[in-house]
């Protein structure tokens, strides 16, 4: 009994304690609601105050968003309405708590309505609310959706009234709401569907192409929000909650940039930790793109994100969906997809290979894909982008490595049956593009880039095998061609070997390949490197298939290439013409081909001139003599400027080739005599050159010339008999008796060399002009003699004692000639006639060795060293004179040893 009483009392005490706790708890909850209410009013006041301020719009929005987030968390973290009602001890108290509770939500909702009414742009806050709501399941999610829907109803009415509104977040908001349409809570899903209706209606108001004529008007006073959409069939489909219809409606109504935002948001959701969200986002993505992939305008952004997600997790549960997205985007935007995939880093990784395979899954776009890759292959790897600002690249480097990636991509695409059928039609283009890449990869590769030629090799092998040219692949294998890609390969050799092997295997694509290469050559490649590759490959094809003659239109191309502004192109074309000389020499217009070759003699590039001379000799050696004779004068005159070229190699070659031309045309000597005579001055003067190769070339050619003219000067050109003054004297005597009419022209040519900076040229020119003046004295006018004297007088001021002494002798000679010239025309004519009848041979004027010794003596005496002169210079000169001109010995001795 006692025990029972104690237990009863304990039970009653326990109830009292619980009742006390409940009262305190209720009081605490009431205070919490009041705090929330007051805080909400404070936040509303700050938000609305900012609306009336002059704060920067962006800063204003960011601040209002932060305050709204604080209000959201405080409001939506409250207990539900039923819990609040239970807090009241009486119905009246419960009713008061309920009213306070509802007022809190009303204030929050009113704040949002005011923000949207003042600035429609702030509808973005609703998108943020959906995100906040999804972050914590303890929030009143259904209540949050009700608020969002009500604000959207208000916003849709404004969108109906004001068509020009700023709502950049429609795509993002639609994506967030679409994921909630499959929420496990039917009430939340229903509210999300309703919200989507109004978002799409707003989007429809901004897209006049979606619905041009709406038959019903919006009733601003309507209390039923569903009535606003009753006349829009597409939107009511969304309300049915069918995922397939959602995807269709979203794609139809949203403008492209909104739809892109929609897709982008769903794509980012694939990295969510919530599996349900990931699956739902993936399904919506796939369906949307199946219907409306063509409207997506930021393909590169989507592909970059897919790559990043797969790189972070290659076993992503939505991997198949992401790859399907790539396939769908490729179907509608193949060019955009390919360009973006080619812009990733090289070498490619397994993730990118997988993405390429997704591209190849759609066979309908194979032509567009391959043509896009082809355009990329025509680019130059390693080129710098013009400006970093203009770059829209995933890769971090500023160089263009897309062609290298394209080579790797071909190895993925070409084995696919649908692609191999297409590439058969594009074989010439791909072949030329890959050979261009071979050329680029052979030039200036860094150590870290030595594997790039291997990508070209693999692409070439794939092209050959997919085009039915396995035989060519095996033939190149036997020639060890493929193995050489791992080494530094000469690009010219590589291209030649490919062309030769194709020709040896009689590849069936020859007609279209030749046609394409010809077309490229005619249209003009974009870069000089393109021209070089075209020339090498084109020439090798012609060389293998045209053994006897060449069509005229092909010869025209080579003429144009010779005149190309790029010296590398000119050299390559000249080299190929030389290698095909037997073929080119047989074409009817061979003379037209020779003219640009001769024009190349005037190039500023020395290597071009040398290549042009060699090419000319190759053609002339195969040319018919009759045709040769018609152009020999033009060719010979082209050698004139090169006989005094600053480059010794060019000068030597020009002099020798001129002699060979004279030999070739020996049966047409009557045509060439004036050409030979016109070339005498440089041939004579450069006999005294300091370069042995030039001296030998001059002796070789001058021997041919005097033999052609039938002069007895040949023995003087032999090394053992050679004496410069004797050669000059012999030639001038022959001129005087055979071709005196050319003397004045030769004088003019010789005067030009008197201004040379090279001593041997100036010395030789003084001697030559003296003999020419002496032999042609009867042909010269007084004015001409005066000019010659004036030029010689400048030379007398030279520091070189030998040149100075020779010039003084020549001036004295010219003055004597001037004194003898008659003043009257009749006397002058009579004198010329008399000289022609009574021509006398010239004698030595200068005695060059003697003059040289005298000049050395004079210089030594002026320096005050006669003893040293006696022992060295003079004795040496006397000994030299004793072997050649004994009659001058006494004079020399007397001058040298006379008292000073």
GIBEL-V954948 format. One line per field, one symbol per residue. ss: DSSP state (A for helix, B for strand, O for the rest). phi: phi as a letter, one per 40 degrees, with the letter a starting at -180 (. if undefined). psi: psi as a letter, one per 30 degrees, with the letter a starting at -180 (. if undefined). A space follows every 50 residues. Layout:
BEGIN
ss->???
phi->???
psi->???
END
This chain:
BEGIN
ss->OAAAAAAAAAAAAAAAAAAAAAAAAAAAAAAAAAAAAAAAAAAAAAAAAA AOOOOOAAAAAAAAAAAAAAAAAAAAOOOOAAAAAAAOOOAAAAAAAAAA AAAAAAAAAAAAAAAAAAOAAAAAAAAAAAAAAAAOOOOOAAAAAAAAAA AAAAAAAAAAAOOOOOOOOAAAAAAAAAAAOOOOOAAAAAAAAAAAAAAA AAAAAAOOOOOOOOOOOOOOOOOOAAAAAOOOAAAAAAAOOOAAAAAAAA AAAOOAAAAAAAAAAAAAAOOOOOAAAAAAAAAAAAAAAAAAAAAOOOAA AAAAAAAAAAAAOOOOOOAAAAAAAAAAAAAAOAAAAAAAAOOOOOOOOA AAAAAAAAAAOOAAAAAAAAAAAAAAAOOOOOOBOOOOOOOOOOOOOOBO OAAAAAAAAAAAAOOOAAAAAAAAAOAAAAAAAAAAAAAAAOOOOOAAAO OAAAAAAAAAAAAAAAOOOAAAAAAAAAOOOAAAAAOOOOAAAAAAAAAA AAAAOOOOOAAAAAAAAAAAAAAOOOOAAAAAAAAAAAAAAAAAAOOOOO OAAAAAAAAAAAOOOOAAAAAAAAAAAAAOAAAAOOOOOAAAAAAAAAAA AAOOOAAAAAAAAAAAAAAAAAOOAAAAAAAAAAAAAAAAAAAAOOOAAA AAAAAAAAAAAAAAOAAAAAAAAAAAAAOAAAAAAAAAOOOAAAAAAAAA AAAAAAAAOOOOOAAAAOOOOOOAAAAAAAAAAAAAAAOAAAAAAAAAAA AAAOOOOOAAAAAAAAAAAAAAAAAOAAAOOAAAAAAAAAAAAAAOOOOO AAAAAAAAAAAAAAAAAAAAOOOOAAAAAAAAAAAAAOOOOOOOOOOAAA AAAAAAAAAAAAOOOAAAAAAOAAAAAAAAAAAAOAAAAAAAAAAAAOOO
phi->.cccccccccccccccccccdccccccccccccccccccccccccccccc cccbcddccccccccccccccdcccccccccccccccccadccccccccc cccdccccccccccdcccacdccddccccccccccacccccccccccdcc cccccccccccbccbbbcbccccccccccccbcccdccccccccccdccc ccccccbcccbcbbcbbccdccccccccbccbccccccccgccccccccd cccccdcccccdccccccccccccccccccccccdccccccbccccbbcc ccccccccccccacbdcbdcccccccccccccbccccccccccccbccbc ccccccccccccccbdcccccccccccccbcgccccaccccbbccccccc bcdccccccdccccccdccccccccbdcccccccccccccccbfccdcbc ccdcccdcccccccccbgbcccdccccccgccccccbcbcdccccccccc cdcccfcccddccccccccccccgccbcccccccccccccccccbbcbbb ddcccccccccdcccccccccccccccccbdccccccccccccccccccc cccccccccccccccccccccbcccccdccbccccccccdcccbcccccc cccccccccccccdbccbcccbdcccccccdccccccccccccccccccc cccccccccgbcbdccccdcbcadcccccccccccccbbccccccccccc dccccccccccccccccccccccccbdccccccccccccccccccccccc cccccccccccccccccccccccccccccccccccccbcbccbdbbfdcc cccccccdcccccgbccccccbccdccccccccbbdccccccccccbccc
psi->eeeeeeeeeeeeeeeeeeeeeeeeeeeeeeeeeeeeeeeeeeeeeeeeef eglhkkeeeeeeeeeeeeeeeeeeeffllleeeeeffkfleeeeeeeeee eeeeeeeeeeeeeeeeeejffgffeeeeeeeeeffkfflieeeeeeeeee eeeeeeeeeeejeiljifgeeeeeeeeefffgkfjeeeeeeeeeeeeeee eeeeffjffejejkfllkjffkfjffffgfgjeeefeeffgkeeeeeeee eeekleeeeeeeeeeeefffglfjeeeeeeeeeeeeeefeehfffkgiee eeeeeeeeeeefjfhkfgeeeeeeeeeeeeefieeeeeeeefgllkllae eeeeeeeeeffjffgeeeeeeeeeeeffljkfkkkekfefkikelflglj geeeeeeeeefeeefkeeeeeefefgeeeeeeeeeeeeeeffkhklefgf fefeeeeeeeeeeeefggheeeeeeeeeggeeffffajkjeeeeeeeeee eeeeghkfgeeeeeeeeeeeeefjlfleeeeeeeeeeeeeeefffjfelk kefeeeeeeeeegkfkeeeeeeeeeeeefgeeeeffleheefeeefeeff fglfkeeeeeeeeeeeeeeeffkkeeeeffgeeeeefffefffhkfjeee eeeeeeeeeeeeeegffhffffefeeefgeeeeeegfglfkeeeeeeeee eeeeefeefhlhfefffkefgkkeeeeeeeeeeeeefehfffeeeeeeee efffglfkeeeeeeeeeeeeeeeefgeffkleeeeeeeeeeeeeffgkfj eeeeeeeeeeeeeeeeeeffkleleeeeeeeeeeeeeikkkllkefieee eeeeeeeeeeeffhieeeeefdeeeeeeeeeffeieffeeeeeeeeglk.
END
